[in-house]
Amino acid sequence: MTFQARHFGLTWRLKARITAYDRPRRFVDEQESGPFKRWHHAHHFEPDGAVAP
């Protein structure tokens, strides 16, 4: 995926690949190109106990 993000007053363009996927619990994305030397971002999801409408 390619996206733009604004942090610290600067706009960054990044390209990342999903490298791990365990729906609906977690996924990991890692930068392929962008401003950082290495970027490994893990997303974890847990139920909050709320009932969806």
trRosetta pair geometry for C-beta under 8 A, 3 or more apart (Angstrom, degrees):
i j d omega theta_ij theta_ji phi_ij phi_ji
1 15 7.3 178 88 -152 38 55
1 16 5.7 -16 59 63 84 82
1 17 7.8 157 14 -91 67 31
1 18 7.6 56 -6 -32 107 91
1 29 7.5 -41 38 -140 114 138
2 13 7.2 9 -177 -178 96 89
2 14 7.2 178 -148 92 55 45
2 15 4.8 -19 -99 -102 82 80
2 16 8.0 157 -88 19 36 63
3 13 7.7 -174 98 -147 32 55
3 14 6.1 -15 63 61 74 87
3 16 7.7 -27 22 17 101 105
4 11 5.8 1 -175 -177 112 100
4 12 6.7 158 -155 80 60 48
4 13 5.3 -28 -98 -96 80 67
4 14 7.6 148 -99 17 30 73
5 11 7.5 162 83 -153 32 56
5 12 5.2 -17 62 59 82 100
5 14 6.7 -4 11 9 108 119
6 9 7.6 -1 179 -133 94 9
6 10 7.0 178 -150 86 63 34
6 11 5.1 -29 -96 -97 81 68
6 12 7.5 170 -91 15 29 75
7 10 6.5 -24 71 59 60 81
7 12 6.5 -9 28 -1 100 122
12 34 6.4 57 170 -164 108 106
12 35 5.3 -83 -137 -2 117 130
13 34 6.7 -150 99 -115 49 85
14 31 5.9 -73 -165 -125 110 102
14 33 7.1 173 -154 90 48 58
14 34 3.6 16 -117 -96 78 143
14 35 7.3 -72 -83 11 94 79
14 39 7.7 -46 -151 67 135 164
15 31 7.1 92 75 -160 53 64
15 32 4.6 -58 107 64 98 103
15 33 4.5 26 40 46 113 90
15 34 6.3 -174 24 -43 60 96
16 29 4.4 51 152 166 130 112
16 30 6.2 160 -156 78 88 27
16 31 5.2 -50 -97 -95 85 44
16 32 6.2 170 -108 2 25 83
16 34 7.7 -9 -57 -16 81 139
16 39 7.3 -81 -104 99 111 120
16 41 7.6 -24 -147 31 151 120
17 29 6.7 166 79 -153 31 72
17 30 5.9 -23 59 61 82 82
17 32 5.5 75 -19 -47 101 116
18 21 5.8 39 159 -60 121 111
18 27 5.8 -30 -149 179 109 119
18 28 7.1 120 -160 77 59 51
18 29 5.4 -42 -94 -95 55 80
19 28 5.1 -52 63 96 89 104
19 29 6.9 137 8 -120 83 27
19 30 5.0 20 -15 4 134 115
20 26 7.1 -8 118 117 108 101
20 27 6.2 172 93 -153 67 48
20 28 4.0 39 41 26 103 111
20 42 8.0 -6 62 -117 126 88
21 26 7.8 -168 -143 100 29 60
21 27 4.8 11 -109 -114 66 97
21 28 7.8 -121 -57 27 50 67
22 25 4.9 -32 110 60 103 104
22 26 5.0 20 54 54 104 83
22 27 7.1 -172 28 -74 60 57
23 27 7.6 19 -69 -59 68 105
24 45 6.1 -70 146 82 81 137
25 44 6.9 -17 164 -150 72 68
25 45 6.0 -159 -153 57 29 85
25 46 8.0 36 -139 -78 74 56
26 42 6.6 -6 -169 -175 116 90
26 43 6.1 161 -153 88 64 61
26 44 4.9 -14 -100 -105 103 61
26 45 6.7 -169 -74 16 50 77
27 42 7.9 179 95 -151 35 53
27 43 5.3 -1 58 55 74 108
28 40 6.7 -7 -173 -173 111 82
28 41 6.8 154 -158 80 61 48
28 42 4.9 -22 -103 -102 89 70
28 43 7.3 -174 -83 19 38 73
29 41 5.2 -16 63 63 83 102
29 43 7.6 29 2 -9 95 110
30 39 6.4 149 -156 92 53 68
30 40 5.2 -6 -105 -105 92 65
30 41 7.3 177 -81 20 42 72
31 34 5.0 -93 -157 35 124 120
31 36 5.9 121 26 64 170 105
31 38 7.2 164 50 -166 114 28
31 39 3.6 60 -9 52 122 116
31 40 8.0 -95 9 -56 81 41
34 39 6.9 -23 70 9 128 147
36 39 4.5 88 82 -51 139 109
